[in-house]
């Protein structure tokens, strides 16, 4: 039921572990496979720097989860609450190290595709070509091109990299778009025309981030160059929807996925697979199987026999950039419990609350704040003339 074809790779389910520390060594990849991953994208492979050392270091702390003014409360995440995830100066494996990892994984009986992420130098296309050749020879099932290219803040995607790599290898080539300010409807077709067999979006390296410990009056950690987490999901969903409407190749949606509902959102907007990263830090590898189980239950409930049955189904329902045809107003239905939560948030003083009964006057602007606040779905937005 969950099986998908992703750029020629046969996956038993669409849940992929994204390129990050949860896939940085062989044991991590084995844990991902054992916990239900359909595939794994390795931590990005790079060449050593001028001093013979891989990029990144072991600065500590270099990871930080954050969902309250004072840090992180795991109970909120377990309930589905949003969180931010800060990343700073991670280590990267060299080609030699990754070759050993792939050998260990293959001999260890891992039966899911291992997609190797590679990251060459900016404007040095030969570095990308060499990395691609080395990783295909080492046994990579596919390559994902890491678009941050040694720059903490990504500003653009480079189609020439896709061309260079595609000419060098026979395995599938996936370009990971990471420029948050790019126009995906324009850039995605350029990457496909350049040779990309599939696309991933939206990577999270386009942000610098900082949080402050107010009691100790200092930053919690050094300035982060990677910022992800569930709070960024809405941005990536919009990015992916634009990609899906512009290209016909498979898309892997990434960023902010911690539940089956999150995964389904990406697929409804045209993604074939989804990639999970921050949720593994926050909740462990068990989240992978939870997402699979939830999607399967959703599909059975909806009567879907395959991912393709509902992939892209929400794209046609995306509102166009135009005013509403008719004015709308909030209306209270029979589900109202009289909690009064909506009253204080009404900027137009249109909500009346008497004897635990809520009503909405003609002063309503139709803004929708009360509708979005109500946990009981007791408020509807209706057109009127």
N, C-alpha and C positions, 0 to 999 in steps of 0.2 A: 504493500500500500504506500509506503513512504519512499520507495526507490526512485531515484532520479538519474538522468544522464546529464552530467555537467561537463561540457566541452569534450565529450568522448570518454570521460571517466564514469564508470558505473558505480554509483554510490547506493548503499542500502538505505540511506536516509539523507535528508538535505542538511543535517546539522554538522558543521565543520568547526574545528578548533582554529581560531584565528592565529596569525603570526604574532607570537609574544612569548613571554617566559613559560606559560603552560605547555609550550611545545619546543622548549630549548634543548632538551636532551632525550635520549632514547627512552628512559624510564617514563618521562612525562608523556611521550607519544604512546607508549604502551598503556598507560593509565587512561588516556583519552579514548583509545580503542576499546578498552575493557568497559568503559562507562558509556558506550553507545555512540561515539562519534562516527559520522559517515565518512569523514576524511579529516586530515590534519594539514594545516599549513605551518611549516616550521618557522622558528625564529629566523629573521633575515640573515643570510650568509653574506659576509663582506670580506674583502682583502684586508690584510694587516696594514696599519699606517706606516709612516716613515720610520717609526721606532720598532717596527716589527710586532706591534701589539694591536689587537682588534679594537674597533671603536667601542666607546662606552667604558664604564669602569664599575667598580663595586661600591660606589658611594652609598652610605647607609645613614638614615633610611632613604630609599629611592622610590618606594611605592607608598601611596596613601589613599585609603578609602575615606570618603567624607559625605555624611548625609545629615549632620546636625550642626548647629553653631559651634559645638565643642569637639567635633571629630566624627566618629563613626559608631552607630548603633546597629548591630547586626540584626536585631529584632525587626527593625523597620524594613530591611531588605527581604527578610523571610516573608514579610507580609506583602511584598511587591512594591515597596516604596522606592523612589528614585535615589540614586547616589552618583557621586562623582568619583573618578579614579585618576589619580595623578601618577605620572611615570617620569622618572628622571635618570638619565645616563645608564641604560641597561647594557650589559655585555652582549656581544654578538659572536656567533661561531664563525670560524674561518672555514674555507672550503675543505681543508684537511679534516677538521673536526666534524663537519657535517657528513663527509664521506664515511667516517667511522660510525656516526649515528645511524645513517641509512643501512649500513651493513648489519649493525646490531639489531635494528628494527626488523629488517627482512628475515634475518636468521631467527628472530624471536617470535616469528609466527604472526606478526601483525598483518591482517588481511584487508586493510582499508588503504585507499590511495594516500600517499604521502606527497604533498605538494611542497616543493622547496621554494621559499621566498629568497630572492636575491636582490642585492642593493649595490650597484656599481657607483662610480664616482660621477659627479655632475659633469656633463659635457665630455666625458671620457667613454665613448661608446665601446671601445675595445675592452674595457674592464667588464662591461655587461656581457659582451660576447664570450669572454674567457670564463666568467662565472657560469654562464648558461651551459657551455660545453662541459665544464668540470662536473656540474651537478647532474646533467643528463647521463654522463658516463658513470657517475656514482650510483645511479639507480633511481633518480627522482621520477615520479610518475607524471609530474607536470611542474611548471614554474609559475610562480607569482612574482611579478615585478613590483618591488617596493618603491613607490613613487616619491618618498621623501628625500631620497638621493643625498644623504649626508647634510641636509639642511634642517635645522630645527623647525622652521616654519615653511611649509610647502606653499608655493605660489602658482605652480603650473604643472601640467602633465606634459611629457615629451614623447610624441608619437614615434620619433626616430628610434627610441629605445626598443619599442615593440618590433619595429622593422628589423633591427640588428639581431635581436634575440630569435625572432621567428625564422630568419634565414639560417641561423646556426643550428637549430635543434628540430627534432621531429615530434617531440612530446608537446602537449597543449601548453599554450602561453596565455597567462592571465595577467591583465594589467590592473593594478590596484590604484584607483584614483584617490588622491589624498589632498587635493587643493580645494578647500572648502569654499573659496571665493570664485572658483571656476564656474562657467555655465555648462552643466553636464550635457544639455541637449546639443551643444555645439562641439564640445571636446570629445565626448564618447564616440561619435561617428568617425572622428579623425583617428582615434586609437584603433578602432576596428578596421578602418581602411589601411592602417599601417601594419596590420597583421595580428592583432590581438584576437584570440579565439574566444575569450570571455573577459568580463570586467568585474572588479570588486569595488564597492563603494559604500559608505564614504569612510576612508581611514581617518584616524583622529590626531594625526601629528600636526595639524594646522593651527594649533593653539598653544600659547604660553599661558601658564596659570599659576596662581599663588593663593594660599589661604593663611590666615593669621590666628595665632593663639592669643586671645585677648588677655588672659590671666598672666601669662609670662611675657606678653607684649613683644612677640617675635614671630616670624613665620614658622609654620609647622615643619616645613622642610624647604630645601632650596627651590628656586624657580623651576617648575616642571615644564618640560618641552613636549609632553604628551598628555592630553587630557581627554578622557573618554568617560564611559559610564552611561547609565540609562537616561540621564538628563539630556543627552545629545541625540537620542533616538529620533525625535521629530524632525531634526535637521537632516539626518541621513535618510529618513523615509522620503522626504521631499526630493532629495538628491537622486535616490534610486528611481522614484517614479518618473523623473525627467529622463534618466538614462533609458529606462524601459520603453519609453515612448519614442526614443530616438534610434535605437539599435535593435537588431534581431538576435544577437548572440546571447548566451546565458549570462546572467548577472548573479553575483553573490553579494547579498546585503549584509553589511557589517555595522556595528555600533549600537549599543544599548539593549541587546537581547538577553533577557534573563528568564523569560517564561515562554510557554508555547504560544500565548497570545501575541507576544512580540514577534516571534518567528512567522506566524501566520500573517501579520500585518505586512511584512516584507514580501511574502509570496503573493499576497493579494495585490501588491503594487508591482508585480512583474518579476521578482527575484526567483531564481530556480533553487538556490541554496542560501543558507544564512551562516554567518561566522560568529562564534561566541568567544569572548575574551574576558572582559572585566567581571562578568558573572562567575567565572571560574575562580578568580581571586576572592570574590565575595562569598561564594557558597560552595566551592569545591567542584570537582569533576562530576559529581552526582547530578548537577543541573542539566547535563547533556541528555541523560536518559529521561529526566523529567520533561524536557521539552519534546522529545520524541513521543513519549507516552501521551502527553497532552494533545499534540497534533493528531495522533492517531485517533484519539477519542473524539476530537473535533470533526475529523473527516467521517467517522462512522455516524456521528449524530447528523451531519449534513448530507450524508449519502454520497460522499465523494470516494471514488475508487483509486484515485491517484492524485499526486500533487498538481499535475497539469489540469485537472478538473476545475481547480479554483485559482490557478496562477493568473495574475493580472486582472482578476475579476473586478477589482475596485478602481482600476484606471479610468474606465469610462464614466465613473461617477464623480471624478474630481471636478469640483466647481470651476467654471470658467471665470476669468477676471472681468466680472460685470456686476452691476448692482442687482439686488433681488428684484424679480419682476413685480412682486407684491409686497406691501408692508407687512411686517410680522409683529406679533405681540405674544408675551408669555401668558399661558393659561394654566391654572392649577387643576389637576385631575384628582380622581378618587384615592390615589395612593398617598396623598399628603398626610403626614402624621402630626402636623402642627408644631414641628420642632422650632420654627422661627429662625433657623440659620440664615435663610435668604434675606431677611429684612434688613439687617445692618449693612449688607453688601450692595443694596440697591442704590445706585447713584441718582435715581430719578424720583425717589420717594413714592414709588408706585405700589409698594407692597403693604397691605394691611393685615394685621394679625390680631384677631379678637376671639376670645374663648377657644383658643387652640385651633382656630380655623383661619386659613390663609386665603386672601383674595388679592387680585392684581387689578389696579385701576387703569383708566385710559391714558394715564401719564406714562405708562410703560413705553420705553424707547425700542424694545425688541433687541437689546444688546446681547442677551443670552447669558449673562453672568449667573443669574439665579438658576437657570437651566443646567449650567455646568456644575454648580455647587451641590445640587440636590442629589443625595445618595440614594434616594428612594424613587428616582425617576418620576417624581410627582408633578413636574413642570414640563409642559410641552410648548414648542414654538409653533404658532399657527398663523397662517396668512389671513388677512382681513381686508376688506375693501370699503 
